[in-house]
Amino acid sequence: MATRLYVGNLPFNTTENELQELFAQAGVVQEVTLMQDKFTG
């Protein structure tokens, strides 16, 4: 089973907590990292 999952095309206002809650429905989520544009945040 994959240990990492890339999810793209998310709205700019998506939070790590929202992703945690969404994917917790499928199983245990160990970590969520939400990348942001280094120039615009």
ZIRA-V82314 format. One record per run of one state. SS is the DSSP state (~ for helix, > for strand, _ for the rest). FROM is the first residue (numbers start at 1). TO is the last residue. Records with the same first field share a line. If there is no record, write none. Layout:
SS->FROM-TO ; FROM-TO
This chain:
_->1-15 ; 25-41
~->16-24
